Amino acid sequence: MTIIIIGASGSGKSCIEKELSKYYGCKKIVSYTTREPRTGEVNGKDYWFITNGQFDEMLNLNLLAEYDEYSQGRKYGTLKDDYQDFADGNRVVVLTPNGLRQVKKTLNEKDIFVVLVQASLGTRIKRYIDRIGANNFTYDDKNEIASRVERDYSMFLGAEREANLIIQNEDGCDISVIGKQIIEAIGDWYEEKDIFSRSYGMLW
């Protein structure tokens, strides 16, 4: 199955993804992006960093399960093949709500568990500044935050309706507890599906 994590910028999606990958054996689906790597990011581990030309070629060849474009022309996407790999285990990926809808439509996969990660606006802005470093923070970064907040507001309206589980991830939350909560919720979800299947004779 595929665990899809969605959440506004700074909500802590990537930390939760790493927790599920490291401690629960979930295979991380690594997104491709045309943006520049941030300090400490590793090609092939955090993202596949590629050129606009390479991204457009994958798009033209219909290799992508989903893709999106953000401010400053930065593109993100994931490969169809990566969702079909590791068939006997769980996959985990961070997507936008639009990416989630594209994956559901493109792959027609029923075993998708959606986790919506939420955090207050203050927490999200603080995390963004901390990631850049207060001493390195510029007016361009301030404008980027404003752009992200505006974009995320419209992007995540009604996202609760698409989630199987909603997680609150404020500063001080224990990521290990969140990881366990997600795995337990998936177990309950599978059990409910099994009960429904046996009751109504449906195949999953």
N, C-alpha and C positions, 0 to 999 in steps of 0.2 A: 504494500500500500504506500501511498504518498502522503506525508504530513506537510501541509502547506501553511507557512507562517506569514501572516499579514499584519501590518501595523504602521503607524505614522513614523516619520523620521525621528530617531532618538528614543523610540519606545523600548529598544533592547532586543529586537528580533534576532540579530546575529549572535548575541550571547546565548540565547535560548537554543538556536540552531546548533551552536558548538557543543552545548551541553548534551543534546540528544545524539549528536554524532559521536562524541567522545565516550560517553558513559552508557549509552543504550544501543550502540551498534547501528545507528541509522546512517545510511550512505548519503552524504551531502551532495546535492546536485549543485555544481558550481556554475554560476551565471557567467555569461560573456558580457563584457562592457567595453565601451569606447572611451571611457574616462581615464584619466591618469591615475596610477596607483597612489594611495596615501602612504605616509610613512609607516613602515612595518608590514604592509600588505605583501603577500607572496603570490606570484603568478601561478595559477593552477590550484591554489589552496583557498584563497579568499575570493578571487575572480580570475577568469581568463581575460587578460587585457589585450585587446585587438584594435585594429584600425577601423575607421569608418568603412573603408573599402571592403575589408574582410567581413564585417558585419553585414553589409548590403549584399555581399555574395551569398552568405548563408541564408539570408532572407529570400533572395531570388531563387535559390535552390530548394526552397520550402523545407529547410532543415529545422526550423525553430518551432517549438511548441507554443511559445508566447514571446512577445517582445514589447518594449515600451520605450518612450523617449522623454527625457526630463529636460529641465532648464539647461541652457548652454549647449544644447544639442547632444547631450550624453545619452547613449543608447544602452539598453540592457536586454538580455534575452537568454533563454535556456533551450537546449537541444531536445528534440523529440526522443532521440535514442537514449538519453540519460534517464528518462522516465521508464523506459522498458528494460533497462539494465537492472541487475540485482533483484531479479524477479522473486526470489525466495525470502527477501527481507524488506525492511522499511526504508523508504527514502525520505529525505527532508529537504525543503527548499524554501527560501524567502522570496515572496512575490508581492506585487501590488494586487489590489482587488481586480483590476483589469486583467492582469496576468493570470490570476486564478480563473477568471471566467474563460479566458482563451484556452487554458489547459483543459478545462472541463469539456469545452466544445471540440478542441482539436483531437484530444486523445480518447474522449468518451469513456474515461476511467471512472468506475463507480467507487473504488476504494480510495477515496480522498478524505482526509480528516483536516479540517481547517481550524487553525488557532489564531484568534485575533488578540494581539498584544496591545494593551493600552497603558498610557502613562500621562500624567498631567502635562500641560503645556510648559510650565516652569521647569519640570524635570527634563523634558525633552530638549529645551533650549540650553539648559545647563550642560547636558551631555554633549551637545553639539560643540559648545564652546570648549569644554574639557578635552574633546577629541582633537581639536585644532591647537589648543593651548592658548591661554589668555594673552600671553605675550605676543603671539603670532596673529591674533584676531584683527581683522581689517574691516573697512567699510564694505568691501566686496562680500565678506563673510556675513556681515549684518544683513545685506541685501539678499544673500542666499537664504538665510534663516527666514526672512519675511516671505520670500517666494515659496519656500517649503511649507510654511505654516498655512499660507493661502491655498496652495495646491492640495495639501493633505486634508484640509477642512472639507473641500468638495469631494475629494477622492474617497473618503471614508464615511460619508453620509450613508447610513443604512447598512454599513458593513457588518453590524451585529447579526443581521438576518442571514448572512452567509457563513457564519462561524458555527462550528460544533462546540467550541470552547472559547471563553473569553478570559484572558489572564490580565490581572493588574500588576504592572511591573514598575513600581516606584523605586527610587533610591533606597537601599537598605533591604530590598527583597532578596531572598535567598534563591539563586538560580537553580541550585540542586533541588530545592523543594518544588520549584516550578516545573522542572524536568520530570520529577516523579508524578506530579499532578497531571501532566499531559499524558504520560504513559498509562496511568490508572484510568484516565478518562477515555483513552482509546480502547482499553480493555472492556470498560462498561459499554462503549459504543458497539463493539463487536458482539458482545453478549446480547444487547438489545436487538441487533440485526439478526442474530441467530434465532432468538425467540420469535421474532416476526416472521422469519423464513419458515420455521417449522409450523407456525400457527396458520400461515396462509399459503404454504406450498410454493414460495417464491425461491428462485435461484439467485445467488449473489456471486 
